[in-house]
Amino acid sequence: MKSVMIDLDETICSPAYLKEVNKYLKSNYKYEEIDTYFVEDIIPEDKREQFLDYFYKNVNVYDHAEIFPRAIEVIENLSKHYEIYIVSAFVDKRRVFESGIMAQYKYHWILKNLPFIDPKKIIFTGSKHKVLCDIKIDDKVSNLKGYGETKLLLDHMHNRKYSFEELNSLGIKRVQDWNQIEAELLGGIENDIS
Ligand SMILES: [Mg+2]
């Protein structure tokens, strides 16, 4: 059985970072307007430290995480044919101590929303390129580097700077949504069965 590494943030769900940043700045930014990987980079530099203090004391961005359409259903289908690993980073270099709480938030969210995933196959690491899964799904190009026979990049504003040629040279294929992921990874299998 082949193994699949699936990223959590902005691949399975979108944690409510932007909602919290908007609340803090009293702004109304939309995801389509943000092309930085970290949403909080839109906070003016002189207010960022203060925001992080507030954030780690008061906010669980997974309380209002939005699940991408069909993500859970497709992962459950994938789990019948593949060994699934949910792999997520949690260390915030700016707040190494405080960011430990993120591992707990993420772990509980995964247990609640992906109950069919073996808890022993939840991996928290920022060194995803070291994970030896056959298939990898992520929204960040650097996480797809290293071993892997199929690498799928979920399309987002922040990764559109990578051209088709660049991705192709890294063995990465851009996918638009979970319908396409399902077609890529289960299309052939379903044809084999029928
Ligand atoms: Mg991600």
py3Dmol code that shows the C-alpha trace and the ligand (Angstrom):
import py3Dmol

protein = """\
ATOM      1  CA  MET A   1       0.000   0.000   0.000  1.00  0.00           C
ATOM      2  CA  LYS A   2       1.432   3.348  -0.972  1.00  0.00           C
ATOM      3  CA  SER A   3       1.708   6.125   1.576  1.00  0.00           C
ATOM      4  CA  VAL A   4       0.313   9.649   1.257  1.00  0.00           C
ATOM      5  CA  MET A   5       1.518  12.697   3.192  1.00  0.00           C
ATOM      6  CA  ILE A   6      -1.248  15.269   3.538  1.00  0.00           C
ATOM      7  CA  ASP A   7      -0.597  18.747   4.893  1.00  0.00           C
ATOM      8  CA  LEU A   8      -3.215  20.278   7.218  1.00  0.00           C
ATOM      9  CA  ASP A   9      -3.256  24.100   6.953  1.00  0.00           C
ATOM     10  CA  GLU A  10      -4.535  25.458   3.645  1.00  0.00           C
ATOM     11  CA  THR A  11      -4.675  21.908   2.281  1.00  0.00           C
ATOM     12  CA  ILE A  12      -7.401  20.255   4.381  1.00  0.00           C
ATOM     13  CA  CYS A  13      -8.646  23.342   6.166  1.00  0.00           C
ATOM     14  CA  SER A  14      -8.087  27.038   6.470  1.00  0.00           C
ATOM     15  CA  PRO A  15      -7.544  28.017  10.123  1.00  0.00           C
ATOM     16  CA  ALA A  16      -9.081  31.373  11.056  1.00  0.00           C
ATOM     17  CA  TYR A  17      -5.835  33.404  10.987  1.00  0.00           C
ATOM     18  CA  LEU A  18      -7.288  36.059   8.702  1.00  0.00           C
ATOM     19  CA  LYS A  19     -10.419  36.425  10.823  1.00  0.00           C
ATOM     20  CA  GLU A  20      -8.232  37.040  13.895  1.00  0.00           C
ATOM     21  CA  VAL A  21      -5.927  39.455  12.065  1.00  0.00           C
ATOM     22  CA  ASN A  22      -8.942  41.393  10.753  1.00  0.00           C
ATOM     23  CA  LYS A  23     -10.401  41.500  14.255  1.00  0.00           C
ATOM     24  CA  TYR A  24      -7.108  42.788  15.610  1.00  0.00           C
ATOM     25  CA  LEU A  25      -6.517  45.390  12.894  1.00  0.00           C
ATOM     26  CA  LYS A  26     -10.223  46.203  12.586  1.00  0.00           C
ATOM     27  CA  SER A  27      -9.730  45.573   8.870  1.00  0.00           C
ATOM     28  CA  ASN A  28     -11.574  43.547   6.273  1.00  0.00           C
ATOM     29  CA  TYR A  29      -8.891  41.757   4.252  1.00  0.00           C
ATOM     30  CA  LYS A  30      -9.990  38.872   2.070  1.00  0.00           C
ATOM     31  CA  TYR A  31      -7.923  35.773   1.289  1.00  0.00           C
ATOM     32  CA  GLU A  32      -7.863  36.682  -2.397  1.00  0.00           C
ATOM     33  CA  GLU A  33      -5.956  39.875  -1.513  1.00  0.00           C
ATOM     34  CA  ILE A  34      -3.154  38.136   0.364  1.00  0.00           C
ATOM     35  CA  ASP A  35      -0.157  36.734  -1.439  1.00  0.00           C
ATOM     36  CA  THR A  36       2.136  36.166   1.561  1.00  0.00           C
ATOM     37  CA  TYR A  37       2.418  32.695   3.053  1.00  0.00           C
ATOM     38  CA  PHE A  38       1.877  33.920   6.642  1.00  0.00           C
ATOM     39  CA  VAL A  39      -1.341  35.906   6.907  1.00  0.00           C
ATOM     40  CA  GLU A  40      -0.011  37.916   9.876  1.00  0.00           C
ATOM     41  CA  ASP A  41       2.674  39.409   7.627  1.00  0.00           C
ATOM     42  CA  ILE A  42       0.049  41.962   6.636  1.00  0.00           C
ATOM     43  CA  ILE A  43       0.223  43.400  10.172  1.00  0.00           C
ATOM     44  CA  PRO A  44       2.460  46.495  10.287  1.00  0.00           C
ATOM     45  CA  GLU A  45       5.848  45.531  11.731  1.00  0.00           C
ATOM     46  CA  ASP A  46       5.561  47.750  14.811  1.00  0.00           C
ATOM     47  CA  LYS A  47       2.316  46.006  15.839  1.00  0.00           C
ATOM     48  CA  ARG A  48       3.374  42.435  15.131  1.00  0.00           C
ATOM     49  CA  GLU A  49       4.919  41.601  18.517  1.00  0.00           C
ATOM     50  CA  GLN A  50       1.833  42.874  20.295  1.00  0.00           C
ATOM     51  CA  PHE A  51      -0.361  40.787  18.008  1.00  0.00           C
ATOM     52  CA  LEU A  52       1.655  37.628  18.732  1.00  0.00           C
ATOM     53  CA  ASP A  53       1.323  38.213  22.495  1.00  0.00           C
ATOM     54  CA  TYR A  54      -2.431  38.507  22.114  1.00  0.00           C
ATOM     55  CA  PHE A  55      -2.633  35.623  19.625  1.00  0.00           C
ATOM     56  CA  TYR A  56      -0.872  32.948  21.681  1.00  0.00           C
ATOM     57  CA  LYS A  57      -2.769  33.879  24.850  1.00  0.00           C
ATOM     58  CA  ASN A  58      -6.265  34.136  23.434  1.00  0.00           C
ATOM     59  CA  VAL A  59      -6.779  32.482  20.087  1.00  0.00           C
ATOM     60  CA  ASN A  60      -7.355  28.964  18.801  1.00  0.00           C
ATOM     61  CA  VAL A  61      -7.560  29.422  15.037  1.00  0.00           C
ATOM     62  CA  TYR A  62      -8.911  25.862  14.729  1.00  0.00           C
ATOM     63  CA  ASP A  63     -12.127  26.762  16.569  1.00  0.00           C
ATOM     64  CA  HIS A  64     -13.344  28.329  13.339  1.00  0.00           C
ATOM     65  CA  ALA A  65     -11.253  26.544  10.734  1.00  0.00           C
ATOM     66  CA  GLU A  66     -13.014  26.206   7.382  1.00  0.00           C
ATOM     67  CA  ILE A  67     -12.796  22.790   5.798  1.00  0.00           C
ATOM     68  CA  PHE A  68     -12.141  22.821   2.041  1.00  0.00           C
ATOM     69  CA  PRO A  69     -14.991  21.352  -0.024  1.00  0.00           C
ATOM     70  CA  ARG A  70     -14.904  17.524  -0.111  1.00  0.00           C
ATOM     71  CA  ALA A  71     -11.507  17.338   1.665  1.00  0.00           C
ATOM     72  CA  ILE A  72     -12.675  15.026   4.476  1.00  0.00           C
ATOM     73  CA  GLU A  73     -14.713  12.773   2.188  1.00  0.00           C
ATOM     74  CA  VAL A  74     -11.868  12.384  -0.327  1.00  0.00           C
ATOM     75  CA  ILE A  75      -9.300  11.680   2.418  1.00  0.00           C
ATOM     76  CA  GLU A  76     -11.611   9.008   3.846  1.00  0.00           C
ATOM     77  CA  ASN A  77     -11.875   7.420   0.381  1.00  0.00           C
ATOM     78  CA  LEU A  78      -8.105   7.661  -0.053  1.00  0.00           C
ATOM     79  CA  SER A  79      -7.613   5.923   3.312  1.00  0.00           C
ATOM     80  CA  LYS A  80      -9.209   2.773   1.850  1.00  0.00           C
ATOM     81  CA  HIS A  81      -6.452   2.514  -0.759  1.00  0.00           C
ATOM     82  CA  TYR A  82      -3.479   4.323   0.767  1.00  0.00           C
ATOM     83  CA  GLU A  83      -1.726   4.672   4.106  1.00  0.00           C
ATOM     84  CA  ILE A  84      -2.467   8.259   5.139  1.00  0.00           C
ATOM     85  CA  TYR A  85      -0.173  10.484   7.191  1.00  0.00           C
ATOM     86  CA  ILE A  86      -1.298  13.948   8.252  1.00  0.00           C
ATOM     87  CA  VAL A  87       1.851  16.051   8.466  1.00  0.00           C
ATOM     88  CA  SER A  88       1.843  19.559   9.876  1.00  0.00           C
ATOM     89  CA  ALA A  89       4.368  22.082  11.153  1.00  0.00           C
ATOM     90  CA  PHE A  90       3.643  23.998  14.338  1.00  0.00           C
ATOM     91  CA  VAL A  91       6.817  25.762  15.485  1.00  0.00           C
ATOM     92  CA  ASP A  92       6.688  29.528  15.110  1.00  0.00           C
ATOM     93  CA  LYS A  93      10.330  30.629  15.081  1.00  0.00           C
ATOM     94  CA  ARG A  94       9.316  33.993  16.520  1.00  0.00           C
ATOM     95  CA  ARG A  95       7.640  32.279  19.511  1.00  0.00           C
ATOM     96  CA  VAL A  96       9.227  28.851  19.912  1.00  0.00           C
ATOM     97  CA  PHE A  97       7.941  28.268  23.468  1.00  0.00           C
ATOM     98  CA  GLU A  98       4.407  29.608  23.032  1.00  0.00           C
ATOM     99  CA  SER A  99       3.794  27.817  19.726  1.00  0.00           C
ATOM    100  CA  GLY A 100       3.777  24.413  21.502  1.00  0.00           C
ATOM    101  CA  ILE A 101       0.053  24.951  22.070  1.00  0.00           C
ATOM    102  CA  MET A 102      -0.488  24.799  18.287  1.00  0.00           C
ATOM    103  CA  ALA A 103       0.484  21.102  18.252  1.00  0.00           C
ATOM    104  CA  GLN A 104      -2.312  20.435  20.744  1.00  0.00           C
ATOM    105  CA  TYR A 105      -4.884  22.483  18.800  1.00  0.00           C
ATOM    106  CA  LYS A 106      -3.976  20.738  15.564  1.00  0.00           C
ATOM    107  CA  TYR A 107      -3.955  17.258  17.161  1.00  0.00           C
ATOM    108  CA  HIS A 108      -7.430  17.737  18.636  1.00  0.00           C
ATOM    109  CA  TRP A 109      -8.782  19.154  15.371  1.00  0.00           C
ATOM    110  CA  ILE A 110      -7.487  16.150  13.423  1.00  0.00           C
ATOM    111  CA  LEU A 111      -8.914  13.639  15.944  1.00  0.00           C
ATOM    112  CA  LYS A 112     -12.304  15.344  15.792  1.00  0.00           C
ATOM    113  CA  ASN A 113     -12.564  15.944  12.044  1.00  0.00           C
ATOM    114  CA  LEU A 114     -10.599  12.998  10.635  1.00  0.00           C
ATOM    115  CA  PRO A 115     -11.576  10.207  13.073  1.00  0.00           C
ATOM    116  CA  PHE A 116     -10.601   7.498  10.550  1.00  0.00           C
ATOM    117  CA  ILE A 117      -6.923   8.584  10.678  1.00  0.00           C
ATOM    118  CA  ASP A 118      -4.693   6.483  12.944  1.00  0.00           C
ATOM    119  CA  PRO A 119      -3.463   8.963  15.618  1.00  0.00           C
ATOM    120  CA  LYS A 120      -0.042   7.314  15.326  1.00  0.00           C
ATOM    121  CA  LYS A 121       0.089   8.574  11.747  1.00  0.00           C
ATOM    122  CA  ILE A 122      -0.119  12.219  12.716  1.00  0.00           C
ATOM    123  CA  ILE A 123       3.310  13.810  12.378  1.00  0.00           C
ATOM    124  CA  PHE A 124       4.236  17.256  13.624  1.00  0.00           C
ATOM    125  CA  THR A 125       7.349  18.529  11.912  1.00  0.00           C
ATOM    126  CA  GLY A 126       8.602  21.502   9.957  1.00  0.00           C
ATOM    127  CA  SER A 127      11.008  19.211   8.081  1.00  0.00           C
ATOM    128  CA  LYS A 128       8.428  17.735   5.728  1.00  0.00           C
ATOM    129  CA  HIS A 129      10.996  17.224   2.958  1.00  0.00           C
ATOM    130  CA  LYS A 130      12.434  14.429   5.161  1.00  0.00           C
ATOM    131  CA  VAL A 131       9.153  12.501   5.225  1.00  0.00           C
ATOM    132  CA  LEU A 132       9.412   9.475   2.934  1.00  0.00           C
ATOM    133  CA  CYS A 133       5.861   9.194   1.625  1.00  0.00           C
ATOM    134  CA  ASP A 134       5.220   8.062  -1.960  1.00  0.00           C
ATOM    135  CA  ILE A 135       2.607  10.730  -2.579  1.00  0.00           C
ATOM    136  CA  LYS A 136       2.591  14.223  -1.112  1.00  0.00           C
ATOM    137  CA  ILE A 137      -0.118  16.894  -1.022  1.00  0.00           C
ATOM    138  CA  ASP A 138       0.721  20.397   0.217  1.00  0.00           C
ATOM    139  CA  ASP A 139       0.172  24.070  -0.579  1.00  0.00           C
ATOM    140  CA  LYS A 140       3.830  25.016  -0.061  1.00  0.00           C
ATOM    141  CA  VAL A 141       6.394  24.139  -2.715  1.00  0.00           C
ATOM    142  CA  SER A 142       9.340  23.672  -0.311  1.00  0.00           C
ATOM    143  CA  ASN A 143       7.353  21.011   1.569  1.00  0.00           C
ATOM    144  CA  LEU A 144       7.115  18.971  -1.620  1.00  0.00           C
ATOM    145  CA  LYS A 145      10.846  18.790  -2.194  1.00  0.00           C
ATOM    146  CA  GLY A 146      12.722  15.564  -1.440  1.00  0.00           C
ATOM    147  CA  TYR A 147      11.440  12.016  -1.920  1.00  0.00           C
ATOM    148  CA  GLY A 148       8.066  11.385  -3.551  1.00  0.00           C
ATOM    149  CA  GLU A 149       6.779   9.897  -6.779  1.00  0.00           C
ATOM    150  CA  THR A 150       3.651  12.066  -6.992  1.00  0.00           C
ATOM    151  CA  LYS A 151       3.634  15.606  -5.635  1.00  0.00           C
ATOM    152  CA  LEU A 152       0.459  17.662  -5.744  1.00  0.00           C
ATOM    153  CA  LEU A 153       0.436  21.390  -4.996  1.00  0.00           C
ATOM    154  CA  LEU A 154      -2.956  22.758  -3.991  1.00  0.00           C
ATOM    155  CA  ASP A 155      -3.440  26.042  -5.835  1.00  0.00           C
ATOM    156  CA  HIS A 156      -3.394  29.192  -3.680  1.00  0.00           C
ATOM    157  CA  MET A 157      -2.619  32.868  -4.261  1.00  0.00           C
ATOM    158  CA  HIS A 158       0.644  32.539  -2.329  1.00  0.00           C
ATOM    159  CA  ASN A 159       2.002  29.779  -4.615  1.00  0.00           C
ATOM    160  CA  ARG A 160       0.968  31.271  -7.972  1.00  0.00           C
ATOM    161  CA  LYS A 161       4.413  32.797  -8.432  1.00  0.00           C
ATOM    162  CA  TYR A 162       5.615  29.316  -9.437  1.00  0.00           C
ATOM    163  CA  SER A 163       5.211  28.744 -13.158  1.00  0.00           C
ATOM    164  CA  PHE A 164       4.141  25.472 -14.747  1.00  0.00           C
ATOM    165  CA  GLU A 165       7.723  24.948 -15.990  1.00  0.00           C
ATOM    166  CA  GLU A 166       9.252  25.533 -12.549  1.00  0.00           C
ATOM    167  CA  LEU A 167       6.842  23.120 -10.904  1.00  0.00           C
ATOM    168  CA  ASN A 168       7.327  20.601 -13.667  1.00  0.00           C
ATOM    169  CA  SER A 169      11.099  20.650 -13.176  1.00  0.00           C
ATOM    170  CA  LEU A 170      10.489  19.799  -9.486  1.00  0.00           C
ATOM    171  CA  GLY A 171       8.106  16.973 -10.385  1.00  0.00           C
ATOM    172  CA  ILE A 172       5.165  18.907  -8.914  1.00  0.00           C
ATOM    173  CA  LYS A 173       1.680  19.109 -10.395  1.00  0.00           C
ATOM    174  CA  ARG A 174      -0.685  21.965  -9.505  1.00  0.00           C
ATOM    175  CA  VAL A 175      -4.214  20.881  -8.570  1.00  0.00           C
ATOM    176  CA  GLN A 176      -7.237  23.149  -8.126  1.00  0.00           C
ATOM    177  CA  ASP A 177      -9.283  21.337  -5.494  1.00  0.00           C
ATOM    178  CA  TRP A 178     -10.092  18.027  -3.809  1.00  0.00           C
ATOM    179  CA  ASN A 179     -12.139  16.851  -6.811  1.00  0.00           C
ATOM    180  CA  GLN A 180      -8.951  16.968  -8.838  1.00  0.00           C
ATOM    181  CA  ILE A 181      -6.940  15.267  -6.083  1.00  0.00           C
ATOM    182  CA  GLU A 182      -9.541  12.504  -6.026  1.00  0.00           C
ATOM    183  CA  ALA A 183      -9.307  12.108  -9.807  1.00  0.00           C
ATOM    184  CA  GLU A 184      -5.489  12.038  -9.682  1.00  0.00           C
ATOM    185  CA  LEU A 185      -5.221   9.458  -6.913  1.00  0.00           C
ATOM    186  CA  LEU A 186      -8.390   7.392  -7.188  1.00  0.00           C
ATOM    187  CA  GLY A 187      -9.333   7.734 -10.871  1.00  0.00           C
ATOM    188  CA  GLY A 188      -7.076   4.871 -11.974  1.00  0.00           C
ATOM    189  CA  ILE A 189      -8.022   2.679  -9.020  1.00  0.00           C
ATOM    190  CA  GLU A 190     -11.742   3.045  -9.685  1.00  0.00           C
ATOM    191  CA  ASN A 191     -11.192   2.184 -13.356  1.00  0.00           C
ATOM    192  CA  ASP A 192      -9.257  -0.939 -12.284  1.00  0.00           C
ATOM    193  CA  ILE A 193     -12.174  -2.052 -10.104  1.00  0.00           C
ATOM    194  CA  SER A 194     -14.831  -1.444 -12.769  1.00  0.00           C
TER     195      SER A 194
END
"""
ligand_1 = """\
1
MG
Mg -0.035 24.218 4.388
"""
view = py3Dmol.view(width=600, height=400)
view.addModel(protein, "pdb")
view.setStyle({"model": 0}, {"cartoon": {"style": "trace"}})
view.addModel(ligand_1, "xyz")
view.setStyle({"model": 1}, {"stick": {}})
view.zoomTo()
view.show()
